[in-house]
Amino acid sequence: MSWLLSDTPCEGRVLVVDDEEQIRKVVGMTLKKAGYDVQEAEDGKRAIEVLNEGENPLMVDVIICDIRMPKISGTEAIAYFRSQYPSTPVVVLTGYPDVQLATSLLKGGVAEYLVKPVDRDKLLGAVKAAMEKREMFSKT
């Protein structure tokens, strides 16, 4: 059973959704070094599959999602996440800054809108803030 125990406590589980493998690796490594458990998906379709695999949906504390992806776009995936998992905060991480889209997504409940390349501290701060919002949401 000792293999189940980790030397570092888990800060939470984060799903990273991005069609660029290198971005997923960098974001994933940054989060893992900070103590998070990380799941990855290469597009919105796969993210939805990952969340719904098996008999019990995968519980994640935060979803980090790109916008421009094949199959199911980030905006479509975010709409799904918001409807099916309303208490799970979503952080947008995109390479294409768009003020109108950012405003629309933030009004629609997205926790944060970040532009690539994102600074490590800004990424970790956004995830931490999103998790704190989720904790407040679950207590109300």
N, C-alpha and C positions, 0 to 999 in steps of 0.2 A: 504493500500500500504506500510505501514511502515515495514511489515514483509519482503519485498523485500530488504530493506536496511540493510546492515551489519555494525556493529561497526568498523570492520577492512576492509580496502580496499583489494580487491582481487588482488593478485600478478600475477595471471594467472591460467590457467587450465592445470592440468597434468593427463595423463592417465598412471596408474601403471599396468603393465602386468607381473604377476608372478603366477605360479601354487601353490606356498606356501602361504596359507592364512595368516599365522603369519607374513611373510615378507611384504605382501600387507598392513596389518594392521599397522605395525611399520613404514613403509615408508609413508603410507598415513597419519598417525598421525603426523609424523615429518613435512610433507609438509603442512598439515592443520594448525598446530601451527605457521608455518611461513607465513600463509596468503594465501596459494594456495587453489584453488578448485580442489578436487581430484575425479577422476573416476577410477574404478578398473575393471580388467578383469583377469580371472583365467588362460587364455591361449591365444595363438595367434588367434585362431578361434573366441573366444569371443571378443577379442580386435577389430578385423575387424568388427564384428557385432555391437559393441558399437559405433564405428566410423560411421557406415553407417545406423544406425537405423533412421526410420522416413524419411520424405521428404528431410530434410536438413542434411548433414553430421555434426557430432559433431565436433566443432572446439576446438582443443586443442593446447596449446602452446608448450608443450614438452611431449614426450612419454618416459617412463622408462620401459625397456623391459628386461626380463630374457631371457636366451638362451635355456636351456634345459626344454622344456615343452611338454605335450602331445598334440595330435591333430595337431596343427600347431606349429612348433618349432619357437624359437625366430629369428633364421636366416631367415626363410621363412617369418615370420611376418614383420621383418625389411625390407626385399626386397619389400614387398607389401607397407609398409608405405613410403619407399623412392620413389616408383614409383607413388603412388596415392596422397601422401601428401609431395612433395619434400621440401617444405619450413618449415615443422614441424621437429624440431631436435629430434633425438633419443639418449637417454642415455642408455647404456647397464649396467645392474646390474646382475651379475652372481656369482654363488658359485664355478664355475670351471674356474680358470684362464687359458687361452690358448693364448700364445704370438702370434702364427700364426693367430689365429682367430681374436684376438684384432687388429692386424696390418691390416688384410684384411677388417674388419668392419670399422676401422677408415679411411682407404683409400677410402672406399665405401660411406663415408659421415656421419658415426655415430659421434656424437658430443663428447662423452666421453665413456670410458670403465671402469666401477667400479667393484670391487670384494667384495662380501659379506664376512663377515659383514662389512658394510661401515659406516664410521664415519659420524655423523650428519652434521657437518660443510662441509665435503667433498661432501656429497650428495646435500646439499643446494647450495653449490658453483657451482657444476656441472649443476644443474638446472638453476641457475641464469645465468651462462655463456652461456648455450645453448639458453636461451631466448634472451640474448643480441645478439648472432649470428643470431638468427631468425629476430630480429628487423633490423639488418644491412642488411640481405638478402632481406627483404621486401622493404627496401628503395632504393635498387639498381635497 
